[in-house]
Amino acid sequence: MVVRRKRSQMVVDECIHRIATGEWKEGAVLPTEAELCKLFGFGRSAVREALQALAAKGFVTLRQGSRSTVAPRSDWNQLDAEYLAMRHDGDLLRYLAEAREVVEPAIAALAADRASPAELRRLGELAGESAQLNGADPSRHAEADMAFHEALAHATGNPILVSIHASITGLGRRSGMRTAVMPGAVDRAFAWHRHVVDTVAGGDSPAAADATCTYVRQIGAEPGPTGRVDRIGFAADVPRQISGGAACPGTR
């Protein structure tokens, strides 16, 4: 039983790879079960389990009595870990940035309305920890920033928003993106953390949303060694102001 599960997962991974890379396009008719068995070198049980799993993830449409097909892209589970691991295009980074621009200002605004004294203390502690990371490994900066965002999401008191936020921030990790700390990133991140703590503690929802919007928009991108856009961090040429500029969606 354990061996069959492992084999079926190998088939799932390979099929998702072919779908994500466009080798198997939307609407394409999949090979028959017998052909898939021959292609992957596994028995029918493993292949059938894999097809069921792919259908549950929205990547494949199973039809009784006829060949399975690649499902429409709109049905695909865009948060699926295996799918994200196969994606290496700059669009994913852009989608993440857009999602953050919509969600995070709203989180900050709600936190300003609802944060408890204990949550405010925790946010202050995390902001202080950020200030101690100058010269540290980039991964530590990323972890500190994620911890601050997570605490801010919890301060909304809304478990659905916490879950949505966790999904968004987890995408970068699961898709294999690397974080790069660009010139001035640490100082700017610390300044933003402190400013958000101040606006949230003061109960100023619009100011908290504006500050968060500006922060998210300052996140820049640069190409990695492979030429794809896969590193995120503060852009080197953004203004140093904490607030101002055009409003994010839903903040005005």
C-alpha positions in Angstrom: 0.0 0.0 0.0 2.8 2.4 0.9 4.7 1.6 -2.2 1.6 2.2 -4.4 1.0 5.6 -2.9 4.6 6.6 -3.6 4.4 5.4 -7.1 1.1 7.3 -7.7 2.7 10.4 -6.3 5.5 10.1 -8.8 2.9 9.9 -11.6 1.1 12.9 -10.2 4.3 14.9 -10.1 5.3 14.0 -13.7 1.8 14.8 -15.0 1.7 18.1 -13.3 5.1 18.9 -14.7 3.9 18.2 -18.2 0.8 20.4 -17.6 2.7 23.3 -16.0 5.2 23.4 -18.7 2.6 23.3 -21.4 3.6 19.9 -22.8 0.0 18.8 -22.1 -2.2 21.8 -22.9 -5.7 22.6 -21.7 -8.2 20.3 -23.3 -5.5 17.8 -24.4 -6.5 14.2 -24.4 -4.3 12.2 -22.0 -2.8 8.9 -23.0 -4.8 5.8 -22.1 -4.3 4.0 -18.8 -2.3 1.4 -20.6 -0.1 4.0 -22.3 0.4 5.8 -19.0 1.5 2.5 -17.4 4.0 2.0 -20.1 5.2 5.7 -20.0 5.8 5.7 -16.3 6.6 2.0 -15.8 4.0 1.5 -13.1 0.9 -0.7 -12.8 -2.8 0.3 -13.3 -3.4 0.8 -9.6 -0.8 3.5 -9.3 -1.9 5.2 -12.5 -5.6 5.2 -11.5 -4.8 6.6 -8.0 -2.7 9.4 -9.7 -5.5 10.3 -12.1 -8.0 10.5 -9.2 -5.6 12.8 -7.3 -5.1 14.9 -10.4 -8.8 15.2 -10.8 -9.2 16.2 -7.2 -6.6 19.0 -7.7 -8.5 20.2 -10.8 -5.8 19.4 -13.3 -7.6 16.5 -15.1 -11.2 15.9 -16.1 -12.2 12.2 -15.8 -14.9 10.9 -18.1 -16.6 7.5 -17.8 -16.1 5.5 -20.9 -13.8 8.0 -22.6 -10.3 9.3 -22.4 -9.3 11.8 -19.6 -8.4 15.3 -20.6 -6.4 18.2 -19.2 -8.9 20.4 -17.4 -9.4 24.1 -18.1 -6.8 26.3 -16.4 -9.6 28.0 -14.4 -10.2 24.6 -12.6 -6.5 24.1 -11.6 -5.6 24.5 -8.0 -3.2 27.4 -8.3 -2.1 26.9 -4.7 -1.1 23.2 -5.2 2.4 22.7 -3.9 3.5 20.3 -6.8 2.2 22.8 -9.4 4.0 25.7 -7.8 7.2 23.8 -7.6 7.0 23.3 -11.4 6.4 27.0 -12.2 9.5 29.1 -12.9 8.0 32.2 -14.6 7.9 35.8 -13.7 4.1 35.9 -13.8 3.9 34.1 -10.5 5.9 36.8 -8.7 3.6 39.4 -10.2 0.5 37.5 -9.1 1.9 37.3 -5.6 2.6 41.0 -5.5 -0.9 41.8 -6.7 -2.4 39.6 -4.1 -0.4 41.2 -1.4 -1.3 44.6 -2.6 -5.0 43.7 -2.2 -4.9 41.7 1.0 -2.2 43.3 3.3 -3.5 46.9 3.5 -6.9 45.5 4.5 -5.2 43.4 7.2 -3.4 46.4 8.6 -6.6 48.4 8.6 -8.5 45.7 10.5 -5.5 45.2 12.9 -5.7 49.0 13.7 -9.3 48.5 14.8 -8.9 45.2 16.7 -5.4 44.6 17.9 -5.2 43.8 21.6 -2.6 45.2 24.0 -0.8 41.8 23.9 -0.8 41.8 20.1 0.5 45.3 19.9 3.3 44.3 22.3 4.2 41.4 20.1 4.2 43.6 17.0 6.5 46.0 18.8 8.9 43.2 19.7 9.0 41.9 16.2 9.7 45.3 14.8 12.6 45.6 17.4 14.0 42.3 16.3 14.1 43.5 12.7 16.4 46.3 13.7 19.0 43.8 14.9 19.4 42.0 11.6 21.7 44.3 9.8 24.4 42.2 8.1 22.5 38.9 8.8 21.8 36.2 6.3 19.0 37.2 3.8 16.9 34.3 4.9 16.8 35.7 8.4 15.5 39.0 7.1 12.8 37.1 5.2 11.8 35.1 8.2 11.6 38.2 10.4 9.4 40.0 7.8 7.1 37.0 7.5 6.8 36.7 11.3 5.8 40.4 11.5 3.2 40.0 8.7 1.8 36.8 10.4 1.4 38.6 13.7 -0.3 41.5 11.9 -2.7 39.1 10.3 -3.5 37.4 13.7 -4.2 40.9 15.1 -7.3 41.1 12.8 -9.0 38.4 14.8 -10.2 37.0 11.5 -9.1 33.3 11.0 -10.1 33.4 7.3 -7.8 36.4 6.7 -5.1 34.6 8.6 -5.5 31.6 6.4 -5.6 33.6 3.2 -2.5 35.5 4.2 -0.6 32.3 5.1 -1.4 30.9 1.7 -0.1 34.0 -0.1 3.1 34.2 1.9 3.7 30.5 1.7 3.6 30.5 -2.1 7.1 32.0 -2.4 8.5 29.3 -0.3 6.8 26.4 -2.0 7.5 27.7 -5.5 11.3 27.8 -4.7 11.7 31.6 -4.9 14.7 33.1 -3.1 14.7 36.3 -1.2 17.4 38.9 -1.9 18.1 41.8 0.4 18.8 44.7 -1.8 20.6 48.0 -0.8 18.7 49.8 2.0 16.3 46.9 2.5 16.9 46.4 6.2 16.5 50.0 7.1 13.4 50.4 5.1 11.8 47.2 6.4 12.5 48.3 10.0 11.1 51.8 9.3 8.0 50.3 7.8 7.5 47.9 10.7 7.9 50.7 13.2 5.5 53.0 11.3 2.8 50.3 11.0 3.1 49.5 14.7 2.6 53.2 15.5 -0.5 53.5 13.2 -2.0 50.3 14.4 -1.4 51.2 18.1 -3.0 54.6 17.4 -6.1 53.0 15.8 -5.5 54.8 12.6 -6.8 52.3 10.0 -6.4 54.5 6.9 -2.8 55.3 7.8 -2.0 51.7 8.5 -3.5 50.7 5.2 -1.6 53.4 3.3 1.7 52.5 5.0 1.3 48.8 4.1 0.3 49.6 0.6 3.4 51.7 0.1 5.6 48.9 1.6 4.1 46.2 -0.7 4.6 48.4 -3.7 8.3 48.9 -2.8 8.9 45.2 -3.1 11.0 44.9 -6.2 12.1 42.0 -8.3 15.3 41.1 -10.1 16.3 38.2 -12.3 18.1 35.3 -10.7 21.1 33.3 -12.1 18.8 31.4 -14.5 17.4 34.6 -16.0 14.0 34.1 -14.5 12.5 36.6 -12.0 12.8 34.7 -8.8 14.2 37.0 -6.1 12.2 39.6 -4.1 13.2 42.4 -1.9 13.1 46.2 -1.6 14.0 47.8 -4.9 17.1 49.9 -4.6 15.7 53.0 -6.2 12.3 53.4 -4.5 11.7 56.6 -2.4 12.4 56.3 1.3 9.1 57.8 2.4 6.9 55.6 4.3 3.5 56.8 3.1 1.9 58.5 0.2 1.4 57.7 -3.5 -1.5 56.2 -5.3 -4.0 54.2 -3.2 -4.0 50.4 -3.2 -7.2 48.7 -4.3 -9.9 49.0 -1.6 -8.0 51.4 0.7 -9.8 54.5 -0.4 
